[in-house]
Amino acid sequence: MNDVVIVNCTVTDARAGGAQSAKASAKASAGAPKSAEGRIADAAVWIRDDRIAAVGPREQVLERVGEAPRLDLDGAYVTPGLVNMHTHLSLSLPGQGGDSVKNMTAHELVLYMADGARRTLHCGVTTVRCVAEKEHADFALRRAIESGRATGPRIFTAGQALVCTGGHGHEASDTMECDGVDGFRRGVRTQVKAGADLIKIMISGGIAGEHESIDTPQLFSDEMAAALQTAHAWGRKVTAHAGPAAVIAEAVELGLDCVEHGYQLTPEVAKRMAERGTALVPTLLVTRCKEFFDELGVPQWMQCRSLGAGPRHLESYAMALDAGVDVLLGSDMPPFWDFEGTNASVRELECMSEGGLGPAGALYAGTLGPVRWLGADADLGTVEVGKYADLIAMDADPLADTSAFRGVRWVMKGGRVVRDDRSGWEKQ
């Protein structure tokens, strides 16, 4: 076995705020000392192979370990790696930047995605949920990462998103056009056959479709029901790209598990989402990222639609928090993208915190909340014995200020250090 002991650190995870949800964690967020569970000063973490063998006060752990090598983190705060629940490693928005991705060959595309996966992991995102990727390249990339041929985060993926003919995102190979009950049943089964962990459906228009508006309904009730019933029968949750309240309300009643964006919620719909256990990945950055759009050459019609939706988007997010909806981190922008002085994942988490969630709620929304939705909390999401050693370290306290994540300087995935700013990258 390969053993290492992390020392000279404070271990912090979402349990430190007593969090059962992002809402509960937000209430506990005040920068004050937290409960002992999930918060250990002068801690040590014993790693055996890819999992955590012990965690606790330093002296107690070292008594058990013996002569295993020590890894001194110089007083850093250690948390679970971040989980980004809305990623597109093959993203191609309208404009010159997106066109360059669309024009890639299959070989170029998978190498492009592999580079993005590596950069994502290095910025502290150790797990991603992909919600529409081109040509099923995400499955090949996941296999390469799992076998050690590529470096990247753990990937949970929906494969191709399911859209109606001409629906949101139909222009690219990251979607599959379906129509009618039989069409959507077949669409779900096609993604499951390919290896999908979840299903994504597009139930309304959005920001990136010139021929539609955000509030354009795009699936009939029987089509939504068919997709949801089929996915649930196969043990897969369903998330939906959705903007308007009326469309979301219908999908929630039919059993939808998660909403992406939710640009135009109402208090009533948010309340029903909370009651039904429908999560929200708000992707706040997508309506406040002019710098990113300019960099990619995104046309003015899309920029106007996106930025114009920003105030209502924030109101919807506040409604979700007030109702107690479980909100989860998801950037939509590439997780690693340099944006406003940090990467897109951290900037999205900061926006969520600033919008009313607070630091403890943000820690939950970026770690434990997502893995619970993914059904992976037996292996991920907290710093506990038996879980994968997917850990990140920073010098500031994330329970005092979410911007602490800007200072991530060390990343471990599965017991392997993949980033160490003191000694370089890709260290064993």
PyMOL commands that set and color helices and strands:
alter all, ss='L'
color gray80, all
select helices_A, chain A and resi 14-17+22-28+58-65+96-102+106-122+134-147+180-194+221-233+245-254+267-276+284-287+290-296+300-308+310-323+344-366+368-374+402-407
alter helices_A, ss='H'
color red, helices_A
select strands_A, chain A and resi 3-12+39-48+51-57+70-80+82-87+125-130+154-157+161-164+175-178+198-202+237-244+258-264+279-281+338-339+342-343+391-394+410-413+416-420+424-425
alter strands_A, ss='S'
color yellow, strands_A
deselect
rebuild
show_as cartoon
